[in-house]
Amino acid sequence: MNDLRATPNLLTFLRLVLAPFLVLAVLDGRFEAAFALFVVAGITDALDGLLARILHQSTMLGQYLDPVVDKLLLSTLFLVLHHEGLISLRVTVLVFARDLGILMVAAVLFATTSIRNFQPSFFGKLNTVAQIVAVAAVILSESWHPEWVLWVRHWTLEATVVLTLVSGLQYAWRVVRQIGSPGVAGHSA
């Protein structure tokens, strides 16, 4: 129960609570509000990790919950922005399939093996940054259209496609290596 009350975990829960309001703002065409909520969600994401280190409140719950909430928020936004015709189906399917695949494989490995290291890779982190900037630029470009915002929108969506593929393949390669490594015990179901 103390893990739930840790300040970093409360910020993660706040980000989770913001998600439906962010989705509604996009669906209602209130892009200024959507952008503001996305920025607040980003700030809570930055603060939860920082506070976990500063306050020595790193918890097992937070280590698993934070990336799940991040993936849930980003994947949901890609789906909603696609629904609104603002992000292509190609990008949306790649992002959603990769994130869902990673979550499912991690859950299966957690339940059936002794593998507990689900740290993001370098390319996974780059992909997340590209996705965050792409979503921010897409939302921002609906209410503010200087050339540089449209440029950032275009190129971060392209980078998201490339990094989604590269990081997805890298995760698959890491899983195959981990499963085949000595010392990985399986659990019987």
MDTraj code that builds the backbone (N, CA, C; nanometers):
import mdtraj as md
import numpy as np

residues = "MET ASN ASP LEU ARG ALA THR PRO ASN LEU LEU THR PHE LEU ARG LEU VAL LEU ALA PRO PHE LEU VAL LEU ALA VAL LEU ASP GLY ARG PHE GLU ALA ALA PHE ALA LEU PHE VAL VAL ALA GLY ILE THR ASP ALA LEU ASP GLY LEU LEU ALA ARG ILE LEU HIS GLN SER THR MET LEU GLY GLN TYR LEU ASP PRO VAL VAL ASP LYS LEU LEU LEU SER THR LEU PHE LEU VAL LEU HIS HIS GLU GLY LEU ILE SER LEU ARG VAL THR VAL LEU VAL PHE ALA ARG ASP LEU GLY ILE LEU MET VAL ALA ALA VAL LEU PHE ALA THR THR SER ILE ARG ASN PHE GLN PRO SER PHE PHE GLY LYS LEU ASN THR VAL ALA GLN ILE VAL ALA VAL ALA ALA VAL ILE LEU SER GLU SER TRP HIS PRO GLU TRP VAL LEU TRP VAL ARG HIS TRP THR LEU GLU ALA THR VAL VAL LEU THR LEU VAL SER GLY LEU GLN TYR ALA TRP ARG VAL VAL ARG GLN ILE GLY SER PRO GLY VAL ALA GLY HIS SER ALA".split()
xyz = np.array([
    [0.0818, -0.1195, 0.0000],
    [0.0000, 0.0000, 0.0000],
    [0.0863, 0.1261, 0.0000],
    [0.2046, 0.1198, 0.0644],
    [0.2926, 0.2359, 0.0654],
    [0.3401, 0.2710, -0.0754],
    [0.3566, 0.1691, -0.1617],
    [0.3978, 0.1950, -0.2992],
    [0.2963, 0.2840, -0.3703],
    [0.1688, 0.2662, -0.3409],
    [0.0650, 0.3469, -0.4047],
    [0.0735, 0.4930, -0.3633],
    [0.1201, 0.5174, -0.2415],
    [0.1260, 0.6545, -0.1905],
    [0.2571, 0.7250, -0.2191],
    [0.3531, 0.6553, -0.2777],
    [0.4797, 0.7197, -0.3129],
    [0.4517, 0.8300, -0.4154],
    [0.5116, 0.9450, -0.3942],
    [0.4860, 1.0610, -0.4796],
    [0.5055, 1.0302, -0.6282],
    [0.6143, 0.9618, -0.6680],
    [0.6294, 0.9320, -0.8106],
    [0.5136, 0.8487, -0.8662],
    [0.4644, 0.7541, -0.7889],
    [0.3531, 0.6705, -0.8350],
    [0.2236, 0.7511, -0.8429],
    [0.2062, 0.8465, -0.7526],
    [0.0883, 0.9336, -0.7596],
    [0.0917, 1.0171, -0.8877],
    [0.2112, 1.0622, -0.9277],
    [0.2233, 1.1365, -1.0532],
    [0.1922, 1.0470, -1.1731],
    [0.2333, 0.9218, -1.1663],
    [0.2016, 0.8272, -1.2738],
    [0.0510, 0.8063, -1.2821],
    [-0.0146, 0.7915, -1.1672],
    [-0.1609, 0.7770, -1.1658],
    [-0.2287, 0.9035, -1.2195],
    [-0.1729, 1.0202, -1.1877],
    [-0.2279, 1.1461, -1.2408],
    [-0.2222, 1.1449, -1.3932],
    [-0.1101, 1.0977, -1.4480],
    [-0.0979, 1.0888, -1.5940],
    [-0.2031, 0.9956, -1.6516],
    [-0.2302, 0.8877, -1.5814],
    [-0.3336, 0.7931, -1.6249],
    [-0.4717, 0.8591, -1.6214],
    [-0.4975, 0.9386, -1.5189],
    [-0.6261, 1.0084, -1.5056],
    [-0.6417, 1.1159, -1.6130],
    [-0.5313, 1.1772, -1.6548],
    [-0.5364, 1.2803, -1.7581],
    [-0.5728, 1.2233, -1.8948],
    [-0.5423, 1.0973, -1.9176],
    [-0.5588, 1.0364, -2.0507],
    [-0.6989, 1.0540, -2.1085],
    [-0.8070, 1.0206, -2.0358],
    [-0.9395, 1.0375, -2.0976],
    [-0.9733, 1.1827, -2.1303],
    [-0.9271, 1.2756, -2.0477],
    [-0.9539, 1.4170, -2.0744],
    [-0.8776, 1.4642, -2.1978],
    [-0.7582, 1.4122, -2.2147],
    [-0.6783, 1.4434, -2.3325],
    [-0.7447, 1.3881, -2.4584],
    [-0.7918, 1.2666, -2.4501],
    [-0.8619, 1.2040, -2.5629],
    [-0.9879, 1.2837, -2.5969],
    [-1.0655, 1.3197, -2.4965],
    [-1.1878, 1.3978, -2.5212],
    [-1.1572, 1.5336, -2.5835],
    [-1.0499, 1.5972, -2.5387],
    [-1.0132, 1.7272, -2.5961],
    [-0.9822, 1.7124, -2.7449],
    [-0.9098, 1.6061, -2.7828],
    [-0.8807, 1.5829, -2.9246],
    [-1.0100, 1.5556, -3.0004],
    [-1.0944, 1.4674, -2.9472],
    [-1.2186, 1.4326, -3.0160],
    [-1.3132, 1.5514, -3.0306],
    [-1.3064, 1.6429, -2.9344],
    [-1.3909, 1.7635, -2.9404],
    [-1.3277, 1.8748, -3.0232],
    [-1.2063, 1.8511, -3.0763],
    [-1.1392, 1.9525, -3.1565],
    [-1.0842, 2.0682, -3.0756],
    [-1.0652, 2.0477, -2.9468],
    [-1.0084, 2.1508, -2.8592],
    [-0.8575, 2.1253, -2.8468],
    [-0.7858, 2.1592, -2.9524],
    [-0.6450, 2.1216, -2.9626],
    [-0.5541, 2.2018, -2.8704],
    [-0.5931, 2.3245, -2.8370],
    [-0.5131, 2.4005, -2.7403],
    [-0.5175, 2.3311, -2.6047],
    [-0.6377, 2.2891, -2.5631],
    [-0.6525, 2.2173, -2.4354],
    [-0.5809, 2.0826, -2.4419],
    [-0.5928, 2.0145, -2.5555],
    [-0.5257, 1.8846, -2.5708],
    [-0.3749, 1.9014, -2.5593],
    [-0.3209, 2.0057, -2.6227],
    [-0.1769, 2.0288, -2.6150],
    [-0.1352, 2.0589, -2.4713],
    [-0.2124, 2.1420, -2.4018],
    [-0.1808, 2.1755, -2.2622],
    [-0.1833, 2.0493, -2.1746],
    [-0.2835, 1.9648, -2.1923],
    [-0.2907, 1.8405, -2.1148],
    [-0.1745, 1.7469, -2.1488],
    [-0.1351, 1.7435, -2.2758],
    [-0.0224, 1.6596, -2.3158],
    [0.1067, 1.7094, -2.2509],
    [0.1229, 1.8404, -2.2441],
    [0.2413, 1.8975, -2.1779],
    [0.2402, 1.8628, -2.0290],
    [0.1240, 1.8744, -1.9642],
    [0.1135, 1.8380, -1.8221],
    [0.1471, 1.6902, -1.8033],
    [0.0976, 1.6042, -1.8911],
    [0.1293, 1.4606, -1.8830],
    [0.2793, 1.4398, -1.8985],
    [0.3415, 1.5135, -1.9898],
    [0.4866, 1.5018, -2.0083],
    [0.5641, 1.5474, -1.8865],
    [0.5171, 1.6544, -1.8240],
    [0.5836, 1.7030, -1.7029],
    [0.5725, 1.5998, -1.5917],
    [0.4544, 1.5388, -1.5749],
    [0.4402, 1.4360, -1.4701],
    [0.5298, 1.3163, -1.4997],
    [0.5488, 1.2844, -1.6278],
    [0.6364, 1.1737, -1.6643],
    [0.7815, 1.2053, -1.6284],
    [0.8242, 1.3275, -1.6564],
    [0.9613, 1.3671, -1.6226],
    [0.9807, 1.3729, -1.4714],
    [0.8804, 1.4265, -1.4014],
    [0.8925, 1.4430, -1.2566],
    [0.8891, 1.3111, -1.1810],
    [0.8096, 1.2133, -1.2275],
    [0.7996, 1.0905, -1.1482],
    [0.9345, 1.0190, -1.1391],
    [1.0081, 1.0144, -1.2492],
    [1.1399, 0.9503, -1.2451],
    [1.2395, 1.0300, -1.1634],
    [1.2368, 1.1623, -1.1808],
    [1.3275, 1.2493, -1.1060],
    [1.3009, 1.2395, -0.9561],
    [1.1742, 1.2473, -0.9179],
    [1.1398, 1.2397, -0.7749],
    [1.1683, 1.1023, -0.7160],
    [1.1516, 0.9973, -0.7955],
    [1.1827, 0.8626, -0.7460],
    [1.3295, 0.8555, -0.7044],
    [1.4162, 0.9184, -0.7832],
    [1.5594, 0.9174, -0.7497],
    [1.5898, 1.0111, -0.6329],
    [1.5377, 1.1335, -0.6392],
    [1.5686, 1.2329, -0.5355],
    [1.5137, 1.1907, -0.3997],
    [1.3892, 1.1426, -0.3970],
    [1.3246, 1.1062, -0.2705],
    [1.3508, 0.9615, -0.2292],
    [1.4278, 0.8908, -0.3095],
    [1.4545, 0.7481, -0.2846],
    [1.3230, 0.6711, -0.2704],
    [1.2305, 0.6987, -0.3633],
    [1.0995, 0.6338, -0.3615],
    [1.0791, 0.5482, -0.4863],
    [1.1862, 0.4906, -0.5337],
    [1.1738, 0.3996, -0.6471],
    [1.1077, 0.2713, -0.5977],
    [0.9994, 0.2323, -0.6622],
    [0.9257, 0.1128, -0.6200],
    [0.9125, 0.0161, -0.7371],
    [0.8917, -0.1093, -0.7053],
    [0.8692, -0.2095, -0.8095],
    [0.7419, -0.1745, -0.8874],
    [0.6384, -0.1280, -0.8155],
    [0.5145, -0.0877, -0.8813],
    [0.5421, 0.0224, -0.9835],
    [0.6182, 0.1220, -0.9447],
    [0.6498, 0.2328, -1.0339],
    [0.7312, 0.1891, -1.1543],
    [0.8230, 0.0949, -1.1336],
    [0.9064, 0.0477, -1.2442],
    [0.8232, -0.0212, -1.3523],
    [0.7152, -0.0860, -1.3124],
    [0.6287, -0.1515, -1.4100],
    [0.5161, -0.0596, -1.4580],
    [0.4617, 0.0200, -1.3653],
    [0.3465, 0.1034, -1.3982],
    [0.3819, 0.2190, -1.4920],
    [0.4951, 0.2851, -1.4690],
    [0.5321, 0.4025, -1.5480],
    [0.5394, 0.3728, -1.6976],
    [0.6131, 0.2710, -1.7415],
    [0.6168, 0.2467, -1.8869],
    [0.4830, 0.1987, -1.9433],
    [0.4038, 0.1274, -1.8627],
    [0.2726, 0.0823, -1.9108],
    [0.1806, 0.2024, -1.9332],
    [0.1815, 0.2963, -1.8387],
    [0.0984, 0.4167, -1.8541],
    [0.1461, 0.4988, -1.9738],
    [0.2783, 0.5103, -1.9903],
    [0.3319, 0.5831, -2.1061],
    [0.2847, 0.5197, -2.2364],
    [0.2975, 0.3879, -2.2463],
    [0.2561, 0.3172, -2.3691],
    [0.1059, 0.3305, -2.3903],
    [0.0298, 0.3182, -2.2838],
    [-0.1155, 0.3319, -2.2944],
    [-0.1532, 0.4700, -2.3455],
    [-0.0926, 0.5731, -2.2897],
    [-0.1234, 0.7099, -2.3291],
    [-0.0844, 0.7349, -2.4749],
    [0.0382, 0.7004, -2.5113],
    [0.0833, 0.7256, -2.6483],
    [0.0061, 0.6431, -2.7506],
    [-0.0123, 0.5148, -2.7221],
    [-0.0849, 0.4296, -2.8171],
    [-0.2281, 0.4783, -2.8360],
    [-0.2915, 0.5163, -2.7268],
    [-0.4279, 0.5685, -2.7343],
    [-0.4321, 0.6959, -2.8176],
    [-0.3350, 0.7836, -2.7975],
    [-0.3319, 0.9077, -2.8746],
    [-0.3083, 0.8812, -3.0229],
    [-0.2230, 0.7847, -3.0551],
    [-0.2050, 0.7512, -3.1968],
    [-0.3363, 0.7024, -3.2566],
    [-0.4088, 0.6175, -3.1829],
    [-0.5378, 0.5685, -3.2336],
    [-0.6387, 0.6823, -3.2510],
    [-0.6484, 0.7691, -3.1535],
    [-0.7447, 0.8798, -3.1590],
    [-0.7072, 0.9794, -3.2687],
    [-0.5785, 1.0102, -3.2788],
    [-0.5353, 1.1035, -3.3832],
    [-0.5544, 1.0429, -3.5220],
    [-0.5396, 0.9116, -3.5342],
    [-0.5707, 0.8465, -3.6620],
    [-0.7214, 0.8561, -3.6900],
    [-0.8016, 0.8274, -3.5876],
    [-0.9467, 0.8366, -3.6018],
    [-0.9893, 0.9738, -3.6528],
    [-0.9198, 1.0755, -3.6081],
    [-0.9506, 1.2126, -3.6488],
    [-0.8858, 1.2496, -3.7824],
    [-0.8153, 1.1546, -3.8448],
    [-0.7531, 1.1793, -3.9750],
    [-0.6241, 1.2595, -3.9682],
    [-0.5603, 1.2613, -3.8518],
    [-0.4412, 1.3434, -3.8334],
    [-0.3107, 1.2644, -3.8383],
    [-0.3180, 1.1334, -3.8252],
    [-0.2015, 1.0449, -3.8361],
    [-0.2427, 0.9285, -3.9249],
    [-0.1523, 0.8874, -4.0122],
    [-0.1844, 0.7817, -4.1085],
    [-0.2051, 0.6463, -4.0404],
    [-0.2766, 0.5610, -4.1097],
    [-0.2995, 0.4250, -4.0612],
    [-0.1680, 0.3492, -4.0485],
    [-0.0769, 0.3689, -4.1432],
    [0.0532, 0.2998, -4.1420],
    [0.1274, 0.3266, -4.0115],
    [0.1382, 0.4523, -3.9732],
    [0.2094, 0.4890, -3.8506],
    [0.1364, 0.4328, -3.7292],
    [0.0064, 0.4495, -3.7268],
    [-0.0739, 0.4059, -3.6121],
    [-0.0638, 0.2551, -3.5902],
    [-0.0774, 0.1784, -3.6966],
    [-0.0704, 0.0323, -3.6840],
    [0.0676, -0.0111, -3.6365],
    [0.1731, 0.0467, -3.6924],
    [0.3088, 0.0106, -3.6502],
    [0.3304, 0.0394, -3.5015],
    [0.2943, 0.1600, -3.4598],
    [0.3145, 0.1989, -3.3191],
    [0.2325, 0.1101, -3.2263],
    [0.1051, 0.0937, -3.2587],
    [0.0177, 0.0171, -3.1720],
    [0.0596, -0.1298, -3.1661],
    [0.0914, -0.1880, -3.2819],
    [0.1302, -0.3296, -3.2862],
    [0.2593, -0.3535, -3.2087],
    [0.3573, -0.2661, -3.2255],
    [0.4838, -0.2824, -3.1546],
    [0.4637, -0.2732, -3.0031],
    [0.3924, -0.1689, -2.9595],
    [0.3726, -0.1502, -2.8161],
    [0.2901, -0.2629, -2.7552],
    [0.1854, -0.3047, -2.8223],
    [0.1041, -0.4156, -2.7734],
    [0.1863, -0.5437, -2.7702],
    [0.2653, -0.5648, -2.8733],
    [0.3513, -0.6832, -2.8776],
    [0.4513, -0.6859, -2.7635],
    [0.5153, -0.5726, -2.7382],
    [0.6129, -0.5659, -2.6283],
    [0.5456, -0.5930, -2.4948],
    [0.4295, -0.5326, -2.4714],
    [0.3587, -0.5550, -2.3444],
    [0.3170, -0.7010, -2.3276],
    [0.2685, -0.7610, -2.4351],
    [0.2243, -0.9006, -2.4270],
    [0.3428, -0.9952, -2.4043],
    [0.4517, -0.9743, -2.4773],
    [0.5698, -1.0596, -2.4601],
    [0.6266, -1.0427, -2.3193],
    [0.6333, -0.9189, -2.2709],
    [0.6837, -0.8955, -2.1349],
    [0.5953, -0.9652, -2.0316],
    [0.4651, -0.9595, -2.0491],
    [0.3737, -1.0257, -1.9543],
    [0.3924, -1.1771, -1.9575],
    [0.4050, -1.2332, -2.0768],
    [0.4251, -1.3785, -2.0888],
    [0.5588, -1.4183, -2.0275],
    [0.6650, -1.3446, -2.0575],
    [0.7965, -1.3764, -2.0010],
    [0.7948, -1.3630, -1.8494],
    [0.7296, -1.2596, -1.7998],
    [0.7217, -1.2401, -1.6549],
    [0.6497, -1.3574, -1.5889],
    [0.5428, -1.4047, -1.6531],
    [0.4621, -1.5118, -1.5948],
    [0.5246, -1.6502, -1.6108],
    [0.6069, -1.6690, -1.7139],
    [0.6525, -1.8047, -1.7442],
    [0.8020, -1.8280, -1.7300],
    [0.8800, -1.7225, -1.7088],
    [1.0250, -1.7400, -1.6964],
    [1.0762, -1.6600, -1.5769],
    [1.2057, -1.6683, -1.5582],
    [1.2685, -1.5886, -1.4522],
    [1.3172, -1.4534, -1.5044],
    [1.2886, -1.4216, -1.6299],
    [1.3309, -1.2940, -1.6879],
    [1.2520, -1.1800, -1.6239],
    [1.3256, -1.0842, -1.5715],
    [1.2623, -0.9680, -1.5080],
    [1.3195, -0.8367, -1.5604],
    [1.4136, -0.8438, -1.6527],
    [1.4760, -0.7236, -1.7063],
    [1.4021, -0.6808, -1.8322],
    [1.3204, -0.5788, -1.8190],
    [1.2442, -0.5272, -1.9316],
    [1.2817, -0.3807, -1.9580],
    [1.4086, -0.3509, -1.9345],
    [1.4558, -0.2143, -1.9543],
    [1.4484, -0.1771, -2.1019],
    [1.4109, -0.0525, -2.1313],
    [1.4051, -0.0106, -2.2715],
    [1.5449, -0.0023, -2.3321],
    [1.5521, -0.0278, -2.4603],
    [1.6785, -0.0180, -2.5317],
    [1.7020, 0.1266, -2.5737],
    [1.8203, 0.1533, -2.6237],
    [1.8530, 0.2862, -2.6758],
    [1.7560, 0.3245, -2.7875],
    [1.7318, 0.2318, -2.8816],
    [1.6407, 0.2616, -2.9918],
    [1.4964, 0.2727, -2.9424],
    [1.4629, 0.1975, -2.8383],
    [1.3302, 0.2093, -2.7784],
    [1.3083, 0.3469, -2.7182],
    [1.4129, 0.3981, -2.6510],
    [1.4034, 0.5327, -2.5931],
    [1.3946, 0.6389, -2.7028],
    [1.4756, 0.6231, -2.8079],
    [1.4675, 0.7168, -2.9201],
    [1.3286, 0.7140, -2.9834],
    [1.2727, 0.5945, -2.9955],
    [1.1391, 0.5804, -3.0527],
    [1.0355, 0.6518, -2.9668],
    [1.0470, 0.6371, -2.8369],
    [0.9528, 0.7044, -2.7469],
    [0.9635, 0.8557, -2.7612],
    [1.0852, 0.9069, -2.7689],
    [1.1041, 1.0514, -2.7873],
    [1.0409, 1.0953, -2.9198],
    [1.0657, 1.0188, -3.0267],
    [1.0070, 1.0532, -3.1576],
    [0.8549, 1.0520, -3.1503],
    [0.7980, 0.9519, -3.0819],
    [0.6520, 0.9437, -3.0695],
    [0.5972, 1.0629, -2.9917],
    [0.6624, 1.0985, -2.8821],
    [0.6154, 1.2102, -2.7998],
    [0.6189, 1.3403, -2.8792],
    [0.7304, 1.3650, -2.9468],
    [0.7428, 1.4886, -3.0244],
    [0.6439, 1.4874, -3.1406],
    [0.6259, 1.3713, -3.2032],
    [0.5305, 1.3616, -3.3149],
    [0.3886, 1.3919, -3.2686],
    [0.3469, 1.3302, -3.1602],
    [0.2117, 1.3543, -3.1087],
    [0.1955, 1.5016, -3.0698],
    [0.2949, 1.5572, -3.0019],
    [0.2880, 1.6984, -2.9634],
    [0.2772, 1.7873, -3.0869],
    [0.3578, 1.7580, -3.1899],
    [0.3564, 1.8395, -3.3111],
    [0.2244, 1.8258, -3.3869],
    [0.1690, 1.7046, -3.3905],
    [0.0401, 1.6837, -3.4579],
    [-0.0686, 1.7648, -3.3870],
    [-0.0735, 1.7556, -3.2559],
    [-0.1749, 1.8283, -3.1795],
    [-0.1543, 1.9794, -3.1946],
    [-0.0288, 2.0236, -3.1801],
    [0.0010, 2.1660, -3.1884],
    [-0.0302, 2.2214, -3.3268],
    [-0.0022, 2.1437, -3.4310],
    [-0.0216, 2.1932, -3.5678],
    [-0.1685, 2.2145, -3.6037],
    [-0.2580, 2.1613, -3.5235],
    [-0.4005, 2.1820, -3.5492],
    [-0.4481, 2.3198, -3.5046],
    [-0.3698, 2.3856, -3.4191],
    [-0.4100, 2.5196, -3.3755],
    [-0.3039, 2.6250, -3.4048],
    [-0.1852, 2.5813, -3.4446],
    [-0.0752, 2.6737, -3.4705],
    [0.0077, 2.6134, -3.5826],
    [0.0226, 2.6813, -3.6943],
    [0.0824, 2.6186, -3.8127],
    [0.2066, 2.6853, -3.8707],
    [0.2987, 2.7319, -3.7927],
    [0.4201, 2.7829, -3.8573],
    [0.4919, 2.6682, -3.9299],
    [0.5693, 2.7046, -4.0276],
    [0.6369, 2.6045, -4.1118],
    [0.7200, 2.5057, -4.0295],
    [0.7865, 2.5543, -3.9254],
    [0.8731, 2.4647, -3.8488],
    [0.7924, 2.3588, -3.7739],
    [0.6713, 2.3905, -3.7274],
    [0.5874, 2.2911, -3.6588],
    [0.5451, 2.1828, -3.7579],
    [0.5091, 2.2234, -3.8797],
    [0.4708, 2.1253, -3.9823],
    [0.5901, 2.0384, -4.0217],
    [0.7084, 2.0991, -4.0263],
    [0.8305, 2.0249, -4.0569],
    [0.8578, 1.9212, -3.9469],
    [0.8507, 1.9646, -3.8216],
    [0.8728, 1.8726, -3.7082],
    [0.7691, 1.7602, -3.7114],
    [0.6449, 1.7949, -3.7372],
    [0.5380, 1.6943, -3.7463],
    [0.5731, 1.5892, -3.8513],
    [0.6079, 1.6336, -3.9704],
    [0.6382, 1.5401, -4.0797],
    [0.7563, 1.4487, -4.0443],
    [0.8667, 1.5085, -4.0037],
    [0.9883, 1.4289, -3.9841],
    [0.9845, 1.3427, -3.8586],
    [0.9147, 1.3841, -3.7545],
    [0.9056, 1.2965, -3.6364],
    [0.8114, 1.1794, -3.6629],
    [0.7106, 1.1987, -3.7473],
    [0.6269, 1.0843, -3.7854],
    [0.7081, 0.9863, -3.8702],
    [0.7921, 1.0370, -3.9612],
    [0.8787, 0.9495, -4.0404],
    [0.9791, 0.8779, -3.9498],
    [1.0387, 0.9510, -3.8554],
    [1.1340, 0.8903, -3.7616],
    [1.0645, 0.7851, -3.6760],
    [0.9394, 0.8104, -3.6399],
    [0.8630, 0.7131, -3.5613],
    [0.8486, 0.5819, -3.6366],
    [0.8209, 0.5886, -3.7663],
    [0.8080, 0.4659, -3.8458],
    [0.9387, 0.3876, -3.8430],
    [1.0491, 0.4541, -3.8741],
    [1.1791, 0.3869, -3.8799],
    [1.2179, 0.3320, -3.7426],
    [1.2056, 0.4148, -3.6391],
    [1.2467, 0.3719, -3.5057],
    [1.1534, 0.2655, -3.4477],
    [1.0274, 0.2670, -3.4854],
    [0.9349, 0.1621, -3.4421],
    [0.9798, 0.0274, -3.4984],
    [1.0141, 0.0252, -3.6248],
    [1.0611, -0.0990, -3.6869],
    [1.1947, -0.1443, -3.6269],
    [1.2907, -0.0532, -3.6169],
    [1.4238, -0.0879, -3.5654],
    [1.4152, -0.1345, -3.4202],
    [1.3439, -0.0587, -3.3373],
    [1.3365, -0.0961, -3.1956],
    [1.2550, -0.2236, -3.1755],
    [1.1519, -0.2442, -3.2576],
    [1.0747, -0.3690, -3.2485],
    [1.1608, -0.4891, -3.2801],
    [1.2412, -0.4791, -3.3860],
    [1.3329, -0.5887, -3.4201],
    [1.4380, -0.6077, -3.3117],
    [1.4876, -0.4970, -3.2553],
    [1.5870, -0.5077, -3.1489],
    [1.5281, -0.5754, -3.0244],
    [1.4053, -0.5399, -2.9877],
    [1.3413, -0.6060, -2.8732],
    [1.3249, -0.7553, -2.8998],
    [1.2824, -0.7905, -3.0191],
    [1.2654, -0.9328, -3.0525],
    [1.3988, -1.0062, -3.0413],
    [1.5051, -0.9454, -3.0928],
    [1.6381, -1.0057, -3.0850],
    [1.6816, -1.0227, -2.9389],
    [1.6579, -0.9204, -2.8563],
    [1.6949, -0.9284, -2.7138],
    [1.6182, -1.0390, -2.6428],
    [1.4894, -1.0534, -2.6738],
    [1.4086, -1.1578, -2.6099],
    [1.4607, -1.2964, -2.6473],
    [1.4902, -1.3168, -2.7746],
    [1.5416, -1.4470, -2.8190],
    [1.6728, -1.4776, -2.7486],
    [1.7594, -1.3772, -2.7376],
    [1.8871, -1.3975, -2.6667],
    [1.8646, -1.4276, -2.5195],
    [1.7730, -1.3553, -2.4540],
    [1.7479, -1.3772, -2.3111],
    [1.6901, -1.5159, -2.2865],
    [1.5969, -1.5565, -2.3698],
    [1.5347, -1.6880, -2.3515],
    [1.6386, -1.7989, -2.3669],
    [1.7307, -1.7811, -2.4604],
    [1.8326, -1.8837, -2.4853],
    [1.9519, -1.8774, -2.3928],
    [1.9579, -1.7797, -2.3044],
    [2.0747, -1.7668, -2.2170],
    [2.0659, -1.8622, -2.0988],
    [2.1826, -1.9063, -2.0511],
    [2.1837, -1.9944, -1.9338],
    [2.1273, -1.9230, -1.8120],
    [2.0633, -1.9947, -1.7289],
    [2.0099, -1.9377, -1.6049],
    [1.8679, -1.8880, -1.6149],
    [1.8075, -1.8940, -1.7328],
    [1.6675, -1.8524, -1.7464],
    [1.5819, -1.9724, -1.7168],
    [1.5133, -1.9639, -1.6069],
    [1.4283, -2.0752, -1.5644],
    [1.2850, -2.0487, -1.6093],
    [1.2196, -2.1526, -1.6514],
    [1.0771, -2.1414, -1.6860],
    [0.9915, -2.1828, -1.5684],
    [0.8724, -2.1279, -1.5616],
    [0.7765, -2.1648, -1.4577],
    [0.6705, -2.2523, -1.5212],
    [0.6334, -2.3567, -1.4528],
    [0.5256, -2.4410, -1.5086],
    [0.3909, -2.3784, -1.4767],
    [0.3010, -2.3891, -1.5737],
    [0.1693, -2.3279, -1.5561],
    [0.0728, -2.4248, -1.4950],
])
top = md.Topology()
chain = top.add_chain()
for i, resn in enumerate(residues, 1):
    res = top.add_residue(resn, chain, resSeq=i)
    for name in ("N", "CA", "C"):
        top.add_atom(name, md.element.get_by_symbol(name[0]), res)
traj = md.Trajectory(xyz[None], top)
